[in-house]
Amino acid sequence: MTGTDVGILGAGPAGMAAAIRAHEAGARIIVMDDNPGAGGQIWRGGERTQTSSQARQWLRRFQGIEQFTLANCRVVSAEANPLKLLVETGAGAEEIVARSLILATGAREIFLPFPGWTLPGVMGVGGLQAMAKSGLPIEGKTIVVAGSGPLLLAVAAYLKGHGAEVKLIAEQAPRSALTRFGVKLLRTPGKLAQAASLQLSLLGIPYLQSCWIERAEGDGHLEAVVMRRDGKTWTVACDYAAVAYGLYPNAEMAALLGCRMSGAVVAVDELQRTSIENIYCAGECTGIGGVDLSIVEGEIAGYAATGNLHRARKLSGRRKRAQAFADALNTAFALRAELKQLPRADTFVCRCEDVTFARLQSVRSFRVAKLHTRCGMGPCQGRVCGPAADFLFGWRTESVRPPVFPARLGTLITKQSEEEEITASQ
């Protein structure tokens, strides 16, 4: 058992900012993340791989503080009173006890099912980028990037810069919505410059609005995608399709701890406090808002968790500006209703348990779907089909139970043994 003043779950932008501010206050901190290094999904790969000066700055500052970091670990169970986390690492299981806990668990990509989406070669936008960074050869490969959000442009630029042939970028949002969003960017010159730089790097690649993949085709692996736009369809041959329809908050740990939710996100106050004492939440799990909002929320949480409420409150103006940008972003890239018509009766919605769209149409909630079809009961524990079911049917997971992630039997046995020892000593 390891004790600490502040436990921080997640080492993305929000978690790193929280760790830096908590460390400045002299707190003992432990940072836990399931990646081999800091940066989260957006700044994966460490300082040397980043083109953003903002990313390099925060990664450098995080590496410069004295903190205990558990990398390549997963928190499989948690209790709120007292605050205890059961962490699984490569070496075994460990229990972390903290006075305060900051949840900076980020978000995951939204995958919406369409015919052929389970073919090898169809993957998430961020997933393909991560695999390319890890050594997947993409030079000379033909790729279609599709879905929604600014991440499409950023990943397309990365893929092109590493030798891939990006055949087109398909954005489901209409041109009118993106135009209104572009006008609002005039108030944030830094964001406008980033957008202009991305557009410049993608010259020659079609960027089609009101466009999406209707189905993927191939014999055992992806060979082509059928695109739809303005009532017309056409086929594009490709080696990979990188598809994601925005982000969905990773709020399972907060729900397990009993924190009050606001829809799919964790409800917090102006100091990033949840409804449970000494538990704070920052970043995308409180609402999808981008890097700047994640960072300032992490800073506020780090200050508040260590009692520096004055410093935390001084950041409210910065957070308000970042939140305004996030609101405009989410409005511009809201998912259109037509995407609900993509699955056919035999299209898998839950890939882990081979549950089709037709089977889910016959039930009325995610709980009933689990009981009757095992939807959400596979290895991903609903992380892929859950957001899809939320969009398609308006269902949300009604309860979260440990283990939150698939865990080794040895980890669960360790937890049971510790509980029995505590019971015997009382």
C-alpha positions in Angstrom: 0.0 0.0 0.0 1.3 3.4 -1.0 0.1 6.7 0.4 0.2 10.1 -1.1 -1.3 13.6 -0.7 -2.7 13.9 -4.2 -3.4 11.0 -6.6 -3.7 12.0 -10.3 -5.3 9.6 -12.7 -4.2 10.5 -16.2 -1.1 12.1 -17.6 -2.5 14.0 -20.5 -2.6 17.8 -20.6 -5.0 18.1 -17.7 -3.2 15.6 -15.5 0.2 17.1 -16.2 -1.0 20.6 -15.4 -2.6 19.4 -12.2 0.6 17.6 -11.2 2.7 20.7 -11.8 0.5 23.0 -9.7 0.1 20.4 -6.9 3.8 19.9 -6.8 4.4 23.6 -6.6 2.4 23.6 -3.4 4.7 21.0 -1.9 2.3 18.1 -2.1 3.4 14.5 -2.5 1.8 13.3 -5.8 1.4 10.1 -7.7 0.5 10.2 -11.3 -1.1 7.1 -12.9 -1.5 6.5 -16.6 -1.9 3.5 -18.9 0.5 4.8 -21.5 4.3 4.4 -21.3 4.9 8.1 -21.1 3.2 11.4 -20.4 1.2 13.4 -23.0 -2.1 11.4 -23.2 -3.5 10.6 -26.6 -3.0 14.1 -28.0 0.7 14.5 -27.1 1.7 10.9 -27.4 5.4 10.2 -28.0 7.1 12.6 -25.7 8.7 16.0 -26.1 10.9 15.2 -29.1 8.0 14.1 -31.3 5.9 17.3 -30.8 5.6 20.1 -33.3 3.6 22.3 -31.0 5.6 24.6 -28.7 2.8 24.4 -26.2 3.1 20.6 -26.0 6.9 20.7 -25.6 6.7 23.3 -22.9 4.2 21.3 -20.7 6.0 18.0 -21.3 9.3 19.6 -20.3 7.8 21.1 -17.1 6.2 17.9 -16.2 9.4 15.9 -16.6 11.2 18.6 -14.5 9.1 18.1 -11.3 9.8 15.4 -8.7 6.8 13.1 -8.9 6.1 9.4 -8.6 4.7 8.2 -11.9 3.1 4.8 -12.5 3.2 4.3 -16.3 1.6 1.4 -18.2 -0.8 0.9 -15.3 -4.6 0.6 -15.1 -6.8 1.5 -12.2 -9.3 -1.4 -12.1 -11.2 -0.5 -8.9 -11.7 2.5 -6.6 -13.3 3.5 -3.4 -14.3 7.0 -2.2 -14.2 6.8 1.6 -11.3 6.5 2.2 -9.8 7.2 -1.2 -8.3 4.0 -2.4 -7.3 2.9 -5.9 -6.4 -0.7 -7.0 -3.8 -0.3 -9.7 -2.6 -3.1 -11.9 1.0 -2.8 -13.3 3.2 -5.1 -15.2 4.8 -6.2 -11.9 1.5 -6.9 -10.2 -1.1 -5.1 -8.2 -0.7 -2.1 -5.9 -3.1 -0.1 -3.7 -2.8 3.7 -3.7 -4.3 5.6 -0.8 -4.7 9.4 -1.3 -6.0 12.4 0.6 -7.2 13.9 -2.6 -7.8 12.5 -6.1 -7.8 14.3 -9.4 -9.5 12.5 -12.3 -8.0 13.6 -15.6 -9.1 10.5 -17.6 -9.6 12.3 -20.9 -11.8 11.0 -23.7 -11.9 8.4 -26.4 -12.9 8.5 -30.1 -16.5 8.0 -31.1 -17.0 5.2 -33.6 -20.3 5.1 -35.4 -21.1 1.7 -37.0 -21.6 1.4 -40.8 -21.5 -1.6 -43.0 -17.9 -2.9 -43.2 -16.5 -0.9 -40.3 -15.1 -4.0 -38.7 -12.8 -4.8 -41.7 -9.1 -4.7 -41.0 -7.8 -1.4 -42.3 -10.7 0.6 -40.8 -9.6 2.3 -37.6 -9.8 5.4 -35.5 -8.3 8.6 -36.6 -6.2 8.9 -33.5 -5.6 5.1 -33.5 -4.0 5.2 -36.9 -1.8 8.1 -35.9 -0.7 6.3 -32.8 0.1 3.2 -34.7 2.1 5.2 -37.2 4.1 6.8 -34.4 4.7 3.3 -33.0 6.1 2.0 -36.3 3.3 1.1 -38.6 4.6 1.8 -42.2 2.3 4.3 -43.9 4.6 5.7 -46.5 2.9 5.3 -49.9 -0.3 4.0 -48.4 -3.6 5.5 -49.6 -5.8 6.8 -46.8 -9.3 8.3 -46.5 -9.8 10.4 -43.3 -13.4 10.8 -42.3 -15.7 11.7 -39.4 -15.9 15.0 -37.6 -13.8 17.6 -35.8 -10.5 19.4 -36.1 -8.6 16.2 -35.3 -9.3 15.0 -38.9 -7.1 17.9 -40.2 -4.3 17.4 -37.7 -4.1 13.7 -38.3 -4.3 14.1 -42.1 -1.4 16.6 -41.9 0.6 14.1 -39.8 -0.1 11.2 -42.2 0.8 13.3 -45.3 4.0 14.5 -43.6 5.1 10.9 -43.1 4.6 9.9 -46.7 1.0 8.7 -46.9 -1.3 9.6 -49.7 -4.4 11.2 -48.1 -7.0 10.9 -50.9 -9.7 13.0 -49.2 -10.9 14.4 -45.8 -14.6 13.9 -45.3 -16.2 16.1 -42.6 -19.9 15.4 -41.8 -20.6 18.9 -40.6 -22.1 21.3 -43.1 -20.0 24.1 -44.7 -22.3 26.8 -43.1 -21.5 25.5 -39.6 -17.8 25.6 -40.3 -18.0 29.1 -41.8 -19.7 30.4 -38.6 -17.0 28.7 -36.5 -14.3 30.2 -38.7 -15.7 33.7 -38.1 -15.5 33.1 -34.3 -11.9 32.1 -34.7 -11.2 35.7 -35.6 -11.4 36.4 -31.8 -8.6 34.0 -31.1 -5.7 34.8 -33.4 -3.6 31.9 -32.1 -6.3 29.3 -33.0 -6.8 31.1 -36.4 -3.1 30.8 -37.1 -3.1 27.1 -36.2 -6.1 26.5 -38.5 -4.4 28.4 -41.4 -1.2 26.4 -41.0 -3.1 23.1 -41.1 -5.0 24.2 -44.2 -1.8 25.2 -45.9 -0.1 21.9 -45.2 -3.1 20.1 -46.7 -3.2 21.9 -50.0 -4.2 19.6 -52.8 -6.2 17.3 -50.6 -10.0 17.6 -51.0 -11.7 18.7 -47.8 -15.4 17.9 -48.3 -18.1 19.0 -45.9 -21.5 17.3 -45.5 -19.7 14.1 -46.5 -19.2 10.7 -44.8 -18.4 7.1 -45.4 -21.6 5.1 -46.2 -19.9 1.7 -46.2 -16.5 0.0 -46.4 -15.8 -2.8 -48.9 -13.2 -5.5 -49.2 -12.5 -9.2 -49.2 -11.0 -9.9 -45.7 -9.4 -6.4 -45.5 -10.3 -2.9 -46.6 -10.1 -2.2 -50.3 -12.4 0.8 -50.8 -15.0 3.0 -49.1 -18.2 4.3 -50.5 -18.7 8.0 -49.8 -22.0 10.0 -49.6 -22.4 13.7 -50.2 -25.5 15.7 -51.3 -27.4 12.6 -52.2 -24.6 11.2 -54.4 -22.3 8.2 -53.7 -19.0 7.2 -55.2 -16.2 4.7 -54.4 -12.7 5.5 -53.3 -10.0 2.8 -53.3 -7.8 3.0 -50.2 -5.5 1.0 -47.9 -6.8 2.6 -44.7 -9.8 4.5 -43.6 -9.2 6.6 -40.5 -12.7 7.4 -39.0 -13.8 9.1 -35.8 -16.9 11.2 -35.0 -15.4 13.3 -32.3 -14.7 12.4 -28.7 -16.6 10.9 -25.8 -15.6 11.5 -22.1 -13.9 8.7 -20.1 -16.1 9.1 -17.0 -16.4 5.5 -15.8 -14.0 6.0 -12.9 -15.9 9.0 -11.6 -19.2 7.1 -11.9 -17.7 4.2 -10.0 -16.7 6.5 -7.2 -20.2 7.9 -7.0 -19.6 11.4 -8.5 -22.7 13.1 -9.8 -22.9 13.1 -13.5 -24.4 15.6 -15.9 -25.4 13.5 -18.9 -22.2 11.7 -20.1 -19.8 14.1 -18.3 -18.8 14.6 -14.7 -20.4 17.5 -12.9 -18.0 19.9 -11.3 -18.1 23.3 -9.7 -15.9 26.4 -10.3 -13.0 24.7 -8.5 -13.3 21.5 -10.4 -14.7 19.8 -7.3 -17.0 16.8 -7.9 -20.0 15.9 -5.6 -17.6 13.6 -3.6 -15.4 15.3 -1.0 -11.7 15.5 -2.0 -12.3 14.2 -5.6 -11.7 16.7 -8.4 -12.1 16.3 -12.1 -10.4 18.1 -15.0 -10.2 17.9 -18.8 -12.3 16.1 -21.3 -14.1 14.0 -18.8 -15.9 17.1 -17.6 -16.9 18.0 -21.2 -15.1 17.9 -24.6 -13.3 21.2 -24.8 -9.8 20.9 -26.3 -6.3 21.3 -25.0 -6.5 24.9 -23.6 -9.6 24.1 -21.5 -8.0 20.9 -20.3 -4.9 22.6 -19.2 -6.6 25.4 -17.3 -9.0 23.0 -15.6 -6.0 20.8 -14.6 -4.3 23.8 -13.1 -7.4 24.8 -11.1 -7.8 21.2 -9.8 -4.1 21.1 -8.8 -4.4 24.3 -6.9 -7.8 23.5 -5.3 -6.7 19.9 -4.2 -3.8 21.5 -2.3 -5.9 24.3 -0.7 -4.6 27.1 -2.9 -8.1 28.4 -3.6 -7.1 32.0 -4.3 -4.8 30.9 -7.1 -7.4 28.5 -8.5 -10.0 31.3 -8.6 -7.6 33.6 -10.4 -7.8 31.3 -13.4 -11.5 31.6 -13.8 -11.2 34.2 -16.6 -8.9 32.0 -18.6 -11.2 29.0 -18.2 -14.2 31.1 -19.3 -12.5 32.1 -22.5 -11.4 28.5 -23.2 -15.0 27.3 -22.5 -16.4 29.8 -25.0 -14.2 28.4 -27.7 -15.1 24.8 -26.7 -18.8 25.6 -26.9 -18.4 27.1 -30.4 -16.4 24.0 -31.4 -19.0 21.5 -30.2 -21.8 23.5 -31.9 -20.0 23.6 -35.2 -19.2 19.8 -35.2 -22.5 18.5 -33.8 -23.3 15.1 -35.4 -26.1 15.1 -37.9 -29.1 12.8 -37.6 -28.5 11.1 -41.0 -25.6 9.2 -39.4 -28.1 7.2 -37.4 -29.3 5.6 -40.7 -25.9 4.2 -41.5 -26.1 0.8 -39.8 -28.0 -2.0 -41.6 -29.9 -4.7 -39.7 -26.8 -7.0 -39.8 -24.2 -4.3 -39.0 -22.4 -5.1 -35.8 -22.7 -2.4 -33.1 -20.9 -4.3 -30.4 -17.8 -5.8 -32.0 -16.7 -7.7 -29.0 -19.9 -9.7 -28.7 -21.1 -9.6 -32.3 -24.3 -7.8 -31.5 -26.1 -6.5 -34.5 -28.1 -3.3 -35.0 -31.3 -5.3 -35.5 -30.9 -7.1 -32.1 -30.5 -3.8 -30.3 -33.6 -2.3 -32.0 -35.7 -4.8 -30.1 -34.7 -3.6 -26.6 -35.2 -0.4 -24.8 -32.1 0.4 -22.7 -28.4 -0.3 -22.4 -29.1 -2.4 -19.3 -31.6 -4.6 -21.1 -29.2 -4.8 -24.1 -26.5 -6.2 -21.7 -28.9 -8.7 -20.2 -30.3 -10.0 -23.5 -27.5 -9.6 -26.0 -24.3 -9.1 -24.0 -23.8 -5.7 -25.7 -21.0 -3.9 -23.7 -19.9 -7.1 -21.9 -16.8 -7.8 -23.9 -13.2 -6.9 -23.5 -13.7 -3.2 -24.2 -16.5 -3.0 -21.5 -18.7 -0.8 -23.7 -16.1 1.8 -24.5 -16.8 1.4 -28.3 -20.4 0.4 -28.4 -21.4 2.6 -25.5 -21.0 6.0 -27.2 -22.5 4.5 -30.4 -25.6 3.3 -28.4 -25.8 6.8 -26.8 -25.9 8.4 -30.3 -28.1 5.8 -32.0 -30.6 5.1 -29.2 -30.0 7.7 -26.5 -28.9 5.0 -24.1 -26.3 5.6 -21.4 -24.6 3.1 -19.0 -26.7 3.0 -15.9 -24.1 1.7 -13.5 -20.3 1.0 -13.4 -18.9 -1.9 -11.4 -15.3 -3.0 -10.8 -13.1 -4.0 -12.5 -13.4 -1.0 -14.7 -10.9 -2.6 -17.1 -10.2 -6.2 -17.7 -7.9 -7.3 -14.9 -5.7 -10.3 -14.1 -7.1 -12.8 -11.7 -4.0 -12.2 -9.5 -5.1 -8.5 -9.1 -8.6 -9.4 -8.1 -7.3 -12.1 -5.6 -5.0 -9.5 -4.1 -7.9 -7.2 -3.5 -10.0 -9.9 -2.0 -7.2 -11.0 0.3 -6.6 -7.5 1.6 -10.3 -7.1 2.3 -10.4 -10.3 4.2 -7.4 -9.2 6.3 -9.0 -5.9 7.2 -12.3 -7.7 8.1 -10.4 -10.2 10.3 -8.5 -7.4 12.2 -11.7 -5.6 13.1 
